[in-house]
Amino acid sequence: MTIKRLYDDALAQATYIVGCGATGEAIVIDPSLDLAPVIETAKEEGFKIVAVTETHIHADYVSGSKPLAEATGATLYLSGEGAPDWQYDFADQPYVQEVHDGDVISVGNLSLQVLHTPGHTPEHIAFLLTDLPASDGPVALFSGDLLFVGDVGRPDLLEKAAGIEGTMRAGAETLHASLGALAELPPELLVWPAHGSGSACGKALGGSPVTTIGYEQRTNWAFLAPDRAAFVDEVLSGQPEPPLYFAEMKRVNKAGPAAMPAMPERLAGSSLAGALDSGFVVDTRPRSEAEATVVAGAVTVPFGRQFPTWVGSLFGPGDRIVLLARDDEAADQAAKWCASVGNLAVGWIPTEEALAAAAEGGLLLPTPKTATGELPAALAAEGGELLDVRKASEVAEGFVAGTRHLPLARLSALAEGLPAASRLHVHCASGMRALVAASYLRAKGFDARAVTAPFEAVRAEFPAA
């Protein structure tokens, strides 16, 4: 038996390839939309993908389960649990087989027992893996978004992201029951979760790729809660704001996502002005360059781990996006990240060409910033206001009195309520989110400047009365 874990740092998401060495057959669990690494790894290991499955209808990325099954001819096993609203729209396809609690998926000499584990979502399932030639008992649990290292899947997304009111507390109580059922499993059982540190599907996920039932029972706050009421209160407190795209992901994954789009067309620098007029231009330059200069009207989203989350939060599926990227490799990856959160990059322009065109057209400008030491005077002189784009959990630990709070994850939905006539001085914890948010607001017509200093330096400018 072989277990291969493919981890996407930007999505904090794990795809698992579980293969039977005796037969060369494999099942893929929770694949992301970028199928190439999965198919290549299976080929390198000598496995044929005969089965694909996923633990639930994902909210944080576009699932690759359907495209992978179609590309490989594998059987797609999908949860048939949950109310009618949580059934897959494409479950009637000939290559799809619905599974329920207690069902077994056989792949070579491997057996995966389906466990209905609702709470995070109503249809959520997990998989108990048994390597039949080696043992008559389970050796691993693929826990999806039920159990993480040090945390559990949040039960509030249906209400906060999808807008289904009245589901948070009921989901938390159901989640508590699902976790309680794990007490019957062997403490040495390996647990392979769907997400790691940085995922918005929980609030305190650990960074280890694997854990055990026993370790989590000794250390995970969810198992240490004294009773159900305490668990419910704790699991619903301090959860980060779900990025705006989460609601759209639920719809896309329920309906059946399409395959990863082809790499966007390379455009000439001369197309920059037209791209700015017809949609959004996303400048992927690193922070050091974005702090110095800006392409007027472009949105700064530095290439890196946070790129898909920020793009998904700021832009909708119908927005036209053109990327500024250093080369074709970076453009390809940025476009894949866009697609993974439901956005489409329709083209890309090499950064050097774009900057040259911007300079020639008078669009390459010093980045509008406000330095610490200038904030109180600037606010008094301009009648502007401070805008804090940190998470609510960060604001709870300290803030500047009188500041307006709009977390970056929800900024695009809430920006219309900002005062159009005021100059906005945008700050966060380190200055990175401030650069992103201020550039987005300028692209939407606001007068916004980034405060790139750390939050403590900002707060020091406004001593308590």
N, C-alpha and C positions, 0 to 999 in steps of 0.2 A: 504494500500500500504506500502511496505517495500523496502528501498534501503540499501543494504549492500555493503560497500566499502572494498575490500581486497587490501591492499597496499604492494607491494614488494619494500622495501627500497633499495635493491641492484640494481634493475632496475629502480627505481623511477617511477614505473608503477602501475596504478590502474585498478583493475577488478571490475565491478559492477554487483551485482545480484539485479534485480528489480522484486519484487514479488507481486502478487495480493492475498490479504488475503482471499477474498471471494471464490476464486476458487482453491487456492493453486498452481497456475501455476507461473512460473518465466522465465524471459529472462536474459541471461548473456551477458554483453557487454565487449568486449576487454579482453577475458581471456588470462592469461599467460599459458605457457606450463605445469606448475605444476598444474594438475587438482585436486589433493587431497583436498586442502583447499576449492576450489569452491564446489565440490561435498559434502564435509562434512558440510559446512556452509548451503547449500541449505537444506540438510537433517535435520539439527538442527532447521532450521526455518520452517520446514514442507512444503517445496516447491518442486514441481516437475519441473525440467528444461525442458521446451517444446520448447524453442527458444534460439538460440545463434547468436550473430552478432559481427561485429567489424567495426570500423570507417574507416579503410584504410589498405592498405598493409604495415605492420609495417617494419621499418628498424632497430629498436633498440633491438628487441628480437624475438625469435621464437614464433609465435602465437599458442595459444591453441584452437582456434575456431574450426578448423576442427576435431582435436582429441576429443574435448568435445562433439561436435554434434554426432560423431560416437559412443562415449561411452554411451551417454544418449538416443540416438534415437531422438534427438531434430531436428527441422528444422533449417538450417543454412542460415541466411539472409546475402547476400554479395552485395556490391555495384556493380551495372552494369553501373556506370557512368565512364567518362574518355574515352580516345582513346583506340583503340584495344590493344595497348601495356600494358594497365593498367587493363586488365580484368584477373580474376582468371582462371588459367588453369583447375581447377576442378569444374568450375561452372555448368558443365553438369551432375554432380552427382545427383541422385534422391532425396537426402535429402537437396539439395541446392536450394534456391530461390533468384534470383537477384532482387534487389530493386533499384528504381530510385527516383529522387526528387519528393516529393509530395506523395509517397506511404505511407501506414500506416501498421504497424505491430501491430496486436492485441494479447494481452496476458491477458486472463481473462477479467477483466474490465478495463485494462490499454491499452492506445493507444500510440504508438510511431511513430510520423510522421518523415519521412526521409527528411533531408535537404542536398542537394548537396552543399558542402562547399569547393571547390577546392582552392589550393594555396600551402598548405603544400605538397600535392600530387594531381594529377588530379582527382583521383577517390574518394577523401575524402568525407565522409558523416558525419552528426551529427544527433542527435535524440531529438526531442521535445516530452517530456512525459506529457501526460494528464491522470489524475486519474478520470475517467468518473463519478463514483458515487459521487465524492466530488466536481468536478468543470468541467465546459465546456470549460475551457481554460488551456493552458499548465502550468505546475508547475515546470518543470526542463528541462534543456538542458544538454545532454551528448555531450560535445563539442569535444571529441577526441583530436587531435593535432591542432585544429583551434585556440582555445582560452584557455590560461592557467591563473593562478592567477598571475597577473603582467606582463604577456608576451604573445607571440603568437607563433605558430608553425613555425619553420624556413622553408623557401621556397627554400633553396639552396642545400638540400641533394641530389636531383636528379642529380645535376651537380657535387658536391663535393664527394659524396659517390658512386653513381651509374655511374658516368662518362658521363651523358647525357648533352653534352655541349649546352650552350645557353638557359638554362631553368631557371636560377636564377631570372633574372629581370622579365621575363614574369610571373613566379610563384609568385613573390612578388606583382606584380600588381593585379593578380587574387586574392591573399590572401586579399589585401586591399578591393577589391569589396565584398568578402565573409564576412569580418568583418563589412562592411557597412550595409549589409543586417540585421545584428543583431540589428540595431537601431530600427527596427519595433517591437522588442520583449519587453514585460513588464520589467521595470527596476528592479522589485523585483524577477524576475525569477532566480531560483537557477541554478548555472553552476557547473557541475561536470566534471573536465578535466581528460584527460588520464594520465597525468604526473605531477610530483611535483618537488621540488627543487632537483637538482643533475642530472636531465635528460639532455642528449646532444641534445634533440629535440628542445631546445630553449637556450637562453643565460642568462636569469635572472628570472627563475621561482620562484614563491613564495612557501612557505611551507604549507599554509592553504589548507585543503582538499577540500574546497568548497568556492564558491564566488557567486556574483550576477552580472547580466548584468549591473545594475546601478553602482555598486561599481567599476567594471572594466572601465566603461565609464568615471568615475571621476578620476581614479588613474592610469590606465594602459597606458604606454607611447604610445601604438599603436593607442589608441583612441584620444590621445592628439596631435598627429602629425598634423601640420597645413595643409598638403595637401598630395596627393598621392606620389609626388616625394620625399618629406621629409620622408614619411613612407618607401618607397622602399630603400632609402639610409640607413636609420637607421636599418631596419630589416636585411640587408645584411652585416652590419658592426659588427665586434667583435664576430661573431659566432665561437664557439669552433670547433677545428678540429674534424670531425666525426671519431669515432673509425673505424678501418680498416674493422671490420666485418659487418658494416652496409650494404655494397653492397651485401654481401652474404645473409643477412637476407631478402632483397627485393626479391632475386631469390627464396629462400626457401619458403617464405610465399606466393608468387605468384603461385608457383608450387603446394604447398600443403604439409605442414609439417607433419612428422610422430609423433606418440605419444612419450611421455617422455621415454627414454630408462631405462632399469632396472638398479638397483644399480650395480656399477662395482664390479668385483671379488676382494676379499681380497687376497693379495699376501704376501708371506713371505719376511722377510728382506733380505734373500739371493738372491732375485730376483732383487735387486736394480741395480747391475752392468749391468744386461741384459736390464733393463728398460732404463738406461742411453744410452746404445749402440743402442737401437732400436727406440728411440723416445725422448720425453721430459718428464722429471720428474719435477713436480710442487710442491714445498715445501711451504705448507700453514702455517708454523709456524708464530707466531706474530713478529712484528718488533723487539722487544727487544731481541729475540733469533736470528733472522736473522742478526742482526747487530754484533752478537758475533761470530757465526760460520756459515759455508756454506757447503753444500754437493757439492763437485766439479762436475760441469756439470749440476746441478739442477738449475731451475729458481725459484727465490723467488717471490711468490705472496701471501702475508699474507691474511688469512681468514678474510673476512669482507665485508663492503659495496661495495668497489671498485673491488672486486674479479672478477665478470663476465666481467666488462668493460675491465680490464687489460688482462684477459685471451683471450677474444675475439679480442683484439688489437694485441696480440703477436702471436697467433697460428691460423692456418687455419683449415678448416673442415677435411682435410685429415691427420692432425698431430696426432700421437699416444701419448696420455697423460696418465701418471701414477701419481696419487696424493700421497703425504705424508700427512697424516691427523692424528689428535690426537686420534680419535675413529671412530666407524662406523657412528655415527650421523653426525659428521663433514664431513666425507667422502661422505655421502649421499647428504648433502646440497651442498658441493663443486661440486659434479658430476652434480647435478641439475642445478647449476649456469652455469657449462660448457655447458650443453645441451641447456640452454636457450639462448645462443649466438652462437649456431651451432657447438660446439666442443663436442667431445666424450671422456670421461675418460674410458679407457679400464681396469683400475685396480687401487687399492690403497694399500698402505703399511702403517701400524701403525708407527707413527713418531719414537717412541722409538726403534722399531726394525730396522727401516731404519738408524737411527743415529748410532746404535750399529754396524750394518753391514758396514756403511761408515767408522767408526773409525777403525774397523778391517782391512778394505781394503785400509786404508790410504787416504780416500776421504773426511774425516771430517776435514776441515781446518778453520783457522781464516778468517773471512770475509775480503776480500781485500777492504780497505778504504783509503781515503786520508783526513787527518785532516786539518781544517782551520789553517792557520799559516804556512802550508807546501806547499800550492799550487804554489805560484810563483817560489819557488826554485825547486819544482818537475818538473814544466813545462820547466824551463830553463835547468835543468840537463838531462832530458829524451827526450826532443823534443816532448813531448806529447801535448795534447790539451784538452781544456774544452769542455764538451758536455752538453748542457742545454736541458732537456727533458720536460720543462714546456710548457703550451699552448701558442699559439701566442699572445693571449690577455694579458697573464702575462708578456711575453717578451716585449710587447709594453710599459709596465709601467716601465721597467728598465731591463738592462742586462749588462753583462761584455763584453767590446769591444773585438772583435776577437774570441768570443765563437761561436762554431757551434751549431745551433739550430735544433733539431729533436724531435718533440713532441712525448711523449710516445704512444699516440693514433695511430701514423703512423710509429713507429720505425721499425717494422718488414719489412715494405715495403721499407724503406730508408736506412737500415743498410748496404746494399751492397756498398754504396757509401762512407763508412767510411774508413779511412786509416788503412790498416791491420797492418802496422809496428809501429803505434803510440800507446802509452799508453793513454787511454781515462779516464779522470776524470769527472765523471757524477754527475751533480747536478740538483736540482729542487727547490721547494719552502721550503719544510720541511725536505727533505732527504728520504722520503718514496718511491717516484717514482724513485729516484736515485738508491735505493737498487734493485728495480724490474728491471729497465733498465740495470744496470750494470751486474746483474746476467744473464739476457737474452743474452747480448752481449758476455759474457764469454762462455755461452753455444754454441754460434755461432762461437767461436774461436778467439774472440777479447781479448785484454789485457785491461780490464776495472775495474776501482775502483770507489766505491761510495763515494761521499761527502755527509755525512749525516747531516751536519750543515744547518741551515736555509739560504735562499738565501742572506739575508742582510749580514750575516757573510762572505759569499763567496765574495760578491761585495766589502766588506771592505778591502779585501786582494789586491784589484786592484784599488787604488785610481785614479781618473781621472787626466790625465796629465795637 
